[in-house]
Amino acid sequence: MSAVTAAKATTDVNAAQLAINTIRTLSMDAVQQAKSGHPGTPMALAPLVYTLWNRVMRFDPQDPIWPNRDRFVLSNGHASMLLWSILHLTRTQAVNSDYEKLGQPSVTLDDIRHFRQLDSKAPGHPEYRWVSGVETTTGPLGQGVATSVGMAIAQKWLASHYNRPGFEIFDYNIYAVCGDGCMMEGISSEAASLAGHLGLDNLCWIYDNNRITIEGNTNITFTEDVAARFLAYGWNVLSVGDANDIDRIEHAFDVFRKTKGRPTFIVLDSHIGYGSPNKQDTASAHGEPLGEEEIRLTKRRYGWPEDAKFLVPDGVYDHFSAGVGTRGAQARREWSELFNQYRTNFPELANEVELMQRRELPSGWDRNLPVFPADPKGIAGRDASSKVLNVLAQSIPWFLGGSADLGPSNKTTLTYEGAGSLQADTPGGKNLHFGIREHAMAAIVNGLSLSKLRAFGATFFIFSDYARPAIRLSALMELPTIFVFTHEAMSDGEDGPTHQPVEHLASFRAIPGLIALRPADANEVVEAYRYIMELRHEPAILALSRQPLPTLDRTKYASASGLARGAYVLADPPDRNPEVILIASGSEVSLALEAHEKLLAEGIRSRVVSMPSWEIFEHQSQEYQDTVLPPDIKARVAVEQASSFGWERYAGRPGRLNCMKTFGASAPLKELQKKFGFEPDQIVTAAKAVLDGK
């Protein structure tokens, strides 16, 4: 090696170490100032994150939403200072919700000084949409790695549909950093199993094997052979014994990029080091600030000014600019030039890509949606949904999804010619088979949506319990995800209370930003999908019936388009001056209509309100809400085969709640309806009672 080459190598090593120690000291200072947070993992993983961002990833800080960028997921989100440090040091730029560049940094040094404080762009855990450069919200352990599987599936699907010879429009990779907590959570096992089955060779998880959790060393709870587990899943498993060896780390990433047919799992052995020789690698060190004295000792070990706070030494910004900045800008520029030529050669495909990136829909997407004729025998909500899904999947090229092993029961299988199944050798299929993995399914749907696909996941409504954490994150991230839940009440009666959701509607209605819809008939199902598909920043769940529901005569009753307002007047007395209001959703709407006709026959003026969505109704003006539920009409009956929790806001006092107050039972549906009060005559009795003030 020449003297010049040796000098350059030494300079590069020194610059790298300076950058790594900057990440570490920013993390220590931020946690100390906040008196809250986790300094240990950011300190231990600084070499990894430095290597990945500055030497490996294709990411342009000037355009953090460039479609073919590599994705970085910090699944152990408590180490968020890793991300805030790297976004700041790379000078990643901010983008708003309309995908416009704002000309300002995503994370400023002042944000880091105010780590975990109100309005800082350096919150306690990574938050998508709040901070540009964050690919997904993480914090609940295991969610990040599971979501990364959805991102990897999306890349495979996009490449299959849009790449052409000489035009590799989508060939990005997904990197996810995780820890012992992620490995213990069941969702990561579900997701890793599916990733191995699908051979997602664009996916790399880096496991921080530091053997520490909040309660202490993992030998008290977690002694399995994690590497062997991932080998069994069909992953390529690599080991880097020293978390500070950036050359070995880079080599492992090189092996990942050359590995075909399998995802890669890198085991990184780290140890959280501090300045004091008697400072132990304990839970308190992992999850609490170090203290001023320990920080000074640690900085001394780094050769750092001991009393300097939030110091970014000269040359660090330039070092990242020369690394990820230059490499990312060149990669994006080359991709943009390629895409311009692609647009010339394949204008229709290019238009689809651009619509997708803006979360817009192709013109005429709803042209062929079915209209169902009036039919007293009717059709099940799940069957109407099936017809709609097959239309949408053909009208919207990037619409896809599947079920957690219940496709034939959910009726979510796309059956049109050419739909296909998404498998390792057919990554362009539109039917996803998630297996019995509801939790991972919901996180994967989030990953697909984060990649700008319109995706749905499905299962029985009762099993939404297993998917709820990821659905909550859909709402937190403002993703337009879709979850199709069938068997939404007591329709599968003989299976008993273990399969009869009672509290589920109330619990989903409690999630801010989530749209819950329970359609009353086939045409409300159509309108529900019409509403959902135009959402850009809100997730939605559909609660659909297993049993046939009468298809209402819309020449007699109001149009199903009223669903778009959340609740609407379905039927009124001839003088439109009701004295009692029957409010219902789903299968109970037809029962309320029968009760309405009986009441009219007895000279009692009733109104029926179909209320498929509380959330959409609450979005309407107070004037509209008052036309549907006039404040001066106090006699009201709410009817729903679900918990009464929350219905007081619409039924009021002295309103009556014909809802579930217990769990269900094992019996045929009609017997259950009789037992629990879901028959027209019982609704009539309730209406008379509330009118009589009883």
Secondary structure, DSSP 8 states (H G I E B T S, - for coil): --HHHHHHHHHHHHHHHHHHHHHHHHHHHHHHHHT-S--HHHHHHHHHHHHIIIII----TT-TT-TT--EEEESSGGGHHHHHHHHHHTT-EEE-TTS-EEEEESS-HHHHHTTTSTT-SS-SS--TTTSTT--S---STTHHHHHHHHHHHHHHHHHHHH-BTTB------EEEEEEHHHHHSHHHHHHHHHHHHHT-TTEEEEEEE--EETTEEGGGT--S-HHHHHHHHT-EEEEES-TT-HHHHHHHHHHHHH--SS-EEEEEE-----SSTT----HHHHHS---HHHHHHHHHHHT--TT--S---TTHHHHHIIIIIHHHHHHHHHHHHHHHHHHHH-HHHHHHHHHHHTT---TTTTTT------EEEEEEHHHHHHHHHHHHHHHSTTEEEEESS-HHHHT----STT--B-BTTBTT-SEEE--S-HHHHHHHHHHHHHTT-EEEEEEEGGGHHHHHHHHHHHHHHT---EEEEES-SSSSGGG-GGG--SSHHHHHHTSTT-EEE--SSHHHHHHHHHHHHT-SS--EEEE--SSEEEE--TTTS--GGGGGGS-EEEE--TTS--SEEEEE-TTHHHHHHHHHHHHHHTT--EEEEE-S-HHHHHHS-HHHHHHHS-TT---EEEEEEEE-TTTHHHH-SS-EEEEESS---SS-HHHHHHHHT-SHHHHHHHHHHHHTT-
